[in-house]
Amino acid sequence: MLLATTLGAFDVIDGGAGSDTLNIYTAGTLDASKFVGATQVWQDTNAADVSQLADGVTAGL
């Protein structure tokens, strides 16, 4: 099975007021190191593996 490596039709970026939200959908491992400057990584509904989470970054379900 090939996994998507780019943003897809259901992925969303919403920014404003000093806080930006990026909603992505993946069935594979999420490499948190690719989100430079992120302070939080949240998962909703289906949990995926998260790798390379930086010190001080919160991950939750």
Secondary structure, 3 states (H helix, E strand, C coil): CCCCCCCCCCCEEECCCCCCEEECCCCCCEEHHHCCCCCEEECCCCCCCEECCCCCCEEEC
